[in-house]
Amino acid sequence: MKRGTWSLICIGLFLGALTVAAAVPGVMDGFAGIVITIFLLYCGIIVVAQLFSALYAMRRMVEDSLDKKRVSRRVDLN
């Protein structure tokens, strides 16, 4: 995919996590709630980055397995 598409996906996931964190304000009151929210968002970013890395590795593995392999042949030089 192109870089713009990946950027939009990352921004969408980040905004989705931020929306979910803001939707439950009763649990996250005060400064401790802000710290917990920032920590959870940071963990979410790490998980998403690892997911993209794993998907890219799987795609490369599938592409490599589907490529035609060159068959070596024995050449008789006599």
WOQUI-V694931 format. One record per residue. SS is DSSP state (alpha for helix, beta for strand, coil for the rest). PSI is psi in radians with two decimals (999 if undefined). D_FIRST is the distance of its C-alpha to the first C-alpha in whole Angstrom. Layout:
{{SS:PSI:D_FIRST} {SS:PSI:D_FIRST}}
This chain:
{{coil:2.83:0} {coil:2.82:4} {alpha:-0.65:7} {alpha:-0.68:8} {alpha:-0.78:6} {alpha:-0.68:7} {alpha:-0.75:10} {alpha:-0.67:11} {alpha:-0.78:11} {alpha:-0.74:13} {alpha:-0.71:15} {alpha:-0.75:16} {alpha:-0.68:17} {alpha:-0.77:19} {alpha:-0.59:21} {alpha:-0.74:21} {alpha:-0.67:23} {alpha:-0.68:25} {alpha:-0.74:26} {alpha:-0.70:27} {alpha:-0.62:29} {alpha:-0.34:31} {alpha:-0.30:32} {coil:1.22:34} {coil:-0.37:36} {coil:-0.60:39} {coil:-0.57:38} {coil:1.17:37} {coil:2.55:40} {alpha:-2.95:41} {alpha:-0.63:39} {alpha:-0.66:39} {alpha:-0.66:36} {alpha:-0.75:34} {alpha:-0.75:34} {alpha:-0.73:33} {alpha:-0.79:31} {alpha:-0.71:29} {alpha:-0.76:29} {alpha:-0.66:27} {alpha:-0.72:25} {alpha:-0.75:24} {alpha:-0.68:24} {alpha:-0.71:22} {alpha:-0.71:19} {alpha:-0.75:20} {alpha:-0.76:19} {alpha:-0.71:16} {alpha:-0.72:15} {alpha:-0.61:17} {alpha:-0.80:15} {alpha:-0.70:11} {alpha:-0.74:13} {alpha:-0.70:15} {alpha:-0.69:12} {alpha:-0.74:10} {alpha:-0.70:14} {alpha:-0.70:14} {alpha:-0.77:11} {alpha:-0.67:13} {alpha:-0.74:16} {alpha:-0.76:16} {alpha:-0.73:15} {alpha:-0.62:18} {alpha:-0.46:20} {alpha:-0.32:19} {coil:2.55:20} {coil:2.27:23} {coil:2.48:25} {coil:2.33:28} {coil:2.17:31} {coil:2.45:34} {coil:2.53:37} {coil:2.31:41} {coil:2.22:42} {coil:2.05:46} {coil:0.21:48} {coil:999:51}}
